[in-house]
Amino acid sequence: MLAQVIAMRQAGDRLVDICAAMNAAKIPTPGGGPRWWPSHVSRLLYTRAAQRILPKQTEAGESQRR
């Protein structure tokens, strides 16, 4: 779930678009709730786990562009 949210955000999807996709796929929120809101996505992107993934994906993307 985290990797999917990060990939969507890095692809340029807005928080509301990510929420819509997660709700359509019936993926529960990190807290187990049935409905995603932009605040869920925002908080998820600032977790330690997300911050560990984000720099790695950014570095990989930059090395591929060179």
KACORGI-V223636 format. One record per residue. N is the residue number from 1. RES is the residue in one letter. OMEGA is omega in whole degrees, -180 to 180 (999 if undefined). BURIAL is 1 if it has 16 or more other ideal C-beta (glycine too) atoms within 10 Angstrom, else 0. Layout:
BEGIN
n:res:omega:burial
N:RES:OMEGA:BURIAL
N:RES:OMEGA:BURIAL
END
This chain:
BEGIN
n:res:omega:burial
1:M:-179:0
2:L:-180:0
3:A:179:0
4:Q:179:0
5:V:180:1
6:I:-180:1
7:A:180:0
8:M:-179:1
9:R:179:1
10:Q:176:0
11:A:177:0
12:G:179:0
13:D:176:1
14:R:180:0
15:L:-180:1
16:V:177:0
17:D:178:0
18:I:177:1
19:C:-179:1
20:A:-180:0
21:A:-180:0
22:M:178:1
23:N:180:0
24:A:179:0
25:A:-180:0
26:K:176:0
27:I:-180:0
28:P:178:0
29:T:178:1
30:P:179:0
31:G:178:0
32:G:179:0
33:G:-176:0
34:P:-174:0
35:R:178:0
36:W:174:1
37:W:180:0
38:P:179:0
39:S:177:0
40:H:-178:1
41:V:-180:1
42:S:179:0
43:R:-180:0
44:L:-179:1
45:L:179:1
46:Y:177:0
47:T:178:0
48:R:-180:0
49:A:179:0
50:A:-179:1
51:Q:176:0
52:R:-179:0
53:I:-174:1
54:L:-179:0
55:P:179:0
56:K:180:0
57:Q:179:0
58:T:179:0
59:E:-179:0
60:A:179:0
61:G:179:0
62:E:-179:0
63:S:178:0
64:Q:-179:0
65:R:-176:0
66:R:999:0
END
